[in-house]
Amino acid sequence: MGLKDISSSLSKNDLAHLGEGEIGYIRKMRSEEVSRCFPEAPEMGPGIDLWALFGADGTPILLTDNRSSTFFKAAEDDLKTVTLH
């Protein structure tokens, strides 16, 4: 069974929840992007590199300036991590 066969048998809702509670992704982001994903975060100056942990469905979990913290939080929440570039 190929990926095409699997994806055609899953509904959009099934795909949206794939990996939920099991997978998290880590992404480097700039301070200019923060308010879009973390609206409750304090305002920051431009040009700051940050790291974010998101649930598989895109739910923001953690924002930090320390990449290692994202891995610790993921482990604490029993999430397998992937990194997005």
Residue, then its C-alpha position, 0 to 999 in steps of 0.5 A: m500500500g503506497l502513500k497515495d492509497i493511505s491518504s485517499s482512505l483518510s478523511k481531512n479530519d483524520l489527517a488533521h489529527l494524525g500524530e496528535g498527542e504523539i508527535g511534536y515539531i520544532r521550528k526555528m522562528r524569528s521574533e517578527e513571526v511570534s505574534r502569529c503563532f503565540p498571540e499571548a507572547p510579549e512584544m519583542g524587538p526584531g531579529i531575535d532567533l527563537w525556537a518553538l514547539f508545536g503539536a502535530d496539529g499545529t497547536p503552539i506548546l512552547l516558545t523559547d530562545n533555547r533549542s534544548s528546552t523544546f526537546f525537554k518539553a517534548a520529552e516531558d509531554d511524551l512527544k516524538t519530535v521532528t524538526l522543520h526548517 
